[in-house]
Amino acid sequence: MIRKFSSHSRPKTKILILGGGFAGSNILREMQKQQRDDVEITLVSQDNFFLFTPMLPEVSSGMLHASDITTPIRSFCKTANFCHAKITSIDLQNKNVSLVRIFDQKESTLEYDYLVLALGSKDNFFGNVNIENFAFTIKTLEDAIAIRNHIISVLECADQEKDQILQEKLLRFVIVGGGFAGVEIATEIHHFLLDATKNYYKNIDPKNVKTIIISARDGILPEVGDELGKFALEYVRKSGIEVYVNTKAIDAGEDHVLLSDNTIIPCATLVWAGGVTVDPLIASLKCEHGQSGRLVVDSYLRLKDNTHVFALGDCAHLVDAKNNLVYPTTAQIAIRQAKLVSDNLFAEITGNANLVKPFEYHNKGVMATIGKRTGVALLNGRQVHGFPAWFLWRTFYWLHLPTREKKLKVGFDWILGTIFRADIMTVGFIKKKTLSRLETPIYSAIERTIDESQNVSYL
Ligand SMILES: Cc1cc2nc3c(=O)[nH]c(=O)nc-3n(C[C@H](O)[C@H](O)[C@H](O)COP(=O)(O)OP(=O)(O)OC[C@H]3O[C@@H](n4cnc5c(N)ncnc54)[C@H](O)[C@@H]3O)c2cc1C
């Protein structure tokens, strides 16, 4: 039952949520369910939408559209405020956060009584500047669209290339990372390439098309266990993807990648899914940091020695007491933590700090798609593979899409994908217009260039 709380004469408690991903958006939604009018909730994010990352690889292959897997954060804001801005610094001592507005870079500061850090993670290139410069990544919507545009441009180019060696080089797609993101993006790209070359690019020799996964471990998808991992590796190889195991990508140029065994792979496409770390903003916070700079939190998801600051999702470091391992960076964990932080925050605010609960997570399963209508899933210790696992993956993530509209859109696109050929439209250069200054009229300079006899009027 929803209880409505009466207003107080006291000033509202300011709750500031940083980040609008799985963690931030879910806290926002959970907290608003309480319908309290003694709190003022503000969410700040540099993206004005929530991105459903598990389906991001399908945007790269054109199976889904960008709007299918994104939801405006404002549509979650029933009573809360949204602020489209990039966070530039966090002052834990003075309880404020500095921002720059996305459109015109105007600076401002927001104060808080309680802060929720949900800024996620960023790609970790382990200090390799060349890889950072030359590789695509698969973390944001822009990344997925960039990969898609690039792949189609490469196909268009290869179709015109008569030199077979150059065509081969253009058509080699190297993906670094044998985890979920790496395997899912590799299989999506591979199947898109097979369909596109078969249906549209008559001058491309299909034998020249190669998708390669580089895995630092002795297999792929370690999260699903040895047996399913082996199944996935065999299946992926059988479907035509080359997999290098126990190998690292150690350097790259614009047309190649260098491996730890000194092999150079000439290629026009390198996608990096080799690991994550925290944003420098999080890394620079003066508090205890754990694995990859993540923020060490207590079991209630509060920063140690700072009970007014909660951290969760990819940017938080919490050890699972059951196995002594740090909780992995997954959407499922971020969602569960969001519910707990919402409850604990209200317990704190209402002076019931004794009611705060520790985070406990029973991992019901992990799933991954590994090709067309094939997946692997480990559910409560039970192994599932092939079509049933793929079907479970689709059903599970479809059910977790945030709105009915998105469920319908994704459902339709999946159905259409079984009927029609892959779309190979590429988006060209997109002009971006910004305003460097908003208050000072730039147009006053125009007056000087206009003949004085002409009348200029302003709105
Ligand atoms: C390709 C891919 C596939 C994945 N598949 C799965 C899967 O199948 N299952 C699963 O459980 N997990 C999956 N994950 C992992 C999952 O996406 C993350 O664990 C989850 O998103 C973490 O949630 P979060 O809220 O901590 O971070 P995020 O969802 O990354 O959200 C971070 C938010 O912070 C904002 N932000 C960051 N820095 C700033 C700043 N300086 N200023 C303002 N805003 C900022 C971002 O815009 C974003 O809104 C996948 C990830 C990727 C990349």
The ligand as a Tripos MOL2 file, in Angstrom:
@<TRIPOS>MOLECULE
LIG
   53    58     1     0     0
SMALL
NO_CHARGES

@<TRIPOS>ATOM
      1 C1         27.3250   -3.8630  -24.3230 C.3       1 LIG1
      2 C2         26.9380   -4.1790  -22.9130 C.ar      1 LIG1
      3 C3         26.1260   -5.2740  -22.6440 C.ar      1 LIG1
      4 C4         25.7670   -5.5630  -21.3430 C.ar      1 LIG1
      5 N1         24.9590   -6.6440  -21.1120 N.ar      1 LIG1
      6 C5         24.5560   -6.9090  -19.8560 C.ar      1 LIG1
      7 C6         23.6710   -7.9880  -19.6060 C.ar      1 LIG1
      8 O1         23.2570   -8.6970  -20.5280 O.2       1 LIG1
      9 N2         23.2780   -8.2180  -18.3160 N.ar      1 LIG1
     10 C7         23.7140   -7.4330  -17.2710 C.ar      1 LIG1
     11 O2         23.3020   -7.6720  -16.1260 O.2       1 LIG1
     12 N3         24.5750   -6.4220  -17.4780 N.ar      1 LIG1
     13 C8         24.9960   -6.1230  -18.7330 C.ar      1 LIG1
     14 N4         25.8650   -5.0810  -18.9520 N.ar      1 LIG1
     15 C9         26.4100   -4.3380  -17.8000 C.3       1 LIG1
     16 C10        25.4460   -3.2360  -17.3640 C.3       1 LIG1
     17 O3         25.1820   -2.3680  -18.4380 O.3       1 LIG1
     18 C11        26.0390   -2.4060  -16.2330 C.3       1 LIG1
     19 O4         26.4590   -3.2390  -15.1980 O.3       1 LIG1
     20 C12        24.9960   -1.4250  -15.7120 C.3       1 LIG1
     21 O5         24.6780   -0.5080  -16.7280 O.3       1 LIG1
     22 C13        25.5010   -0.6720  -14.4830 C.3       1 LIG1
     23 O6         24.5560    0.2700  -14.1010 O.3       1 LIG1
     24 P1         25.0440    1.6860  -13.5130 P.3       1 LIG1
     25 O7         23.8100    2.4730  -13.2550 O.co2     1 LIG1
     26 O8         26.0060    1.4690  -12.4220 O.co2     1 LIG1
     27 O9         25.8680    2.3660  -14.7110 O.3       1 LIG1
     28 P2         25.3380    2.8640  -16.1080 P.3       1 LIG1
     29 O10        24.1340    2.1230  -16.5190 O.co2     1 LIG1
     30 O11        26.5280    2.8500  -17.0020 O.co2     1 LIG1
     31 O12        24.9120    4.3800  -15.8410 O.3       1 LIG1
     32 C14        25.8310    5.4060  -15.5780 C.3       1 LIG1
     33 C15        25.1150    6.7270  -15.7530 C.3       1 LIG1
     34 O13        25.9620    7.7810  -15.3250 O.3       1 LIG1
     35 C16        25.9760    8.8060  -16.3060 C.3       1 LIG1
     36 N5         27.2640    9.4950  -16.1780 N.ar      1 LIG1
     37 C17        28.4960    8.9450  -16.1600 C.ar      1 LIG1
     38 N6         29.4350    9.8900  -15.9730 N.ar      1 LIG1
     39 C18        28.7690   11.0800  -15.8690 C.ar      1 LIG1
     40 C19        29.1620   12.4280  -15.6470 C.ar      1 LIG1
     41 N7         30.4420   12.7870  -15.4870 N.pl3     1 LIG1
     42 N8         28.2110   13.3890  -15.6010 N.ar      1 LIG1
     43 C20        26.8920   13.0680  -15.7580 C.ar      1 LIG1
     44 N9         26.4650   11.8090  -15.9430 N.ar      1 LIG1
     45 C21        27.3850   10.8200  -15.9970 C.ar      1 LIG1
     46 C22        25.7810    8.0680  -17.6230 C.3       1 LIG1
     47 O14        25.3250    8.9540  -18.6220 O.3       1 LIG1
     48 C23        24.7380    7.0370  -17.1990 C.3       1 LIG1
     49 O15        23.4560    7.6210  -17.2200 O.3       1 LIG1
     50 C24        26.2380   -4.7570  -20.2640 C.ar      1 LIG1
     51 C25        27.0530   -3.6430  -20.5420 C.ar      1 LIG1
     52 C26        27.3970   -3.3610  -21.8470 C.ar      1 LIG1
     53 C27        28.2610   -2.1470  -22.1110 C.3       1 LIG1
@<TRIPOS>BOND
     1     1     2 1
     2     2     3 ar
     3     2    52 ar
     4     3     4 ar
     5     4     5 ar
     6     4    50 ar
     7     5     6 ar
     8     6     7 ar
     9     6    13 1
    10     7     8 2
    11     7     9 ar
    12     9    10 ar
    13    10    11 2
    14    10    12 ar
    15    12    13 ar
    16    13    14 ar
    17    14    15 1
    18    14    50 ar
    19    15    16 1
    20    16    17 1
    21    16    18 1
    22    18    19 1
    23    18    20 1
    24    20    21 1
    25    20    22 1
    26    22    23 1
    27    23    24 1
    28    24    25 2
    29    24    26 1
    30    24    27 1
    31    27    28 1
    32    28    29 2
    33    28    30 1
    34    28    31 1
    35    31    32 1
    36    32    33 1
    37    33    34 1
    38    33    48 1
    39    34    35 1
    40    35    36 1
    41    35    46 1
    42    36    37 ar
    43    36    45 ar
    44    37    38 ar
    45    38    39 ar
    46    39    40 ar
    47    39    45 ar
    48    40    41 1
    49    40    42 ar
    50    42    43 ar
    51    43    44 ar
    52    44    45 ar
    53    46    47 1
    54    46    48 1
    55    48    49 1
    56    50    51 ar
    57    51    52 ar
    58    52    53 1
@<TRIPOS>SUBSTRUCTURE
     1 LIG1         1 GROUP 0 **** ****
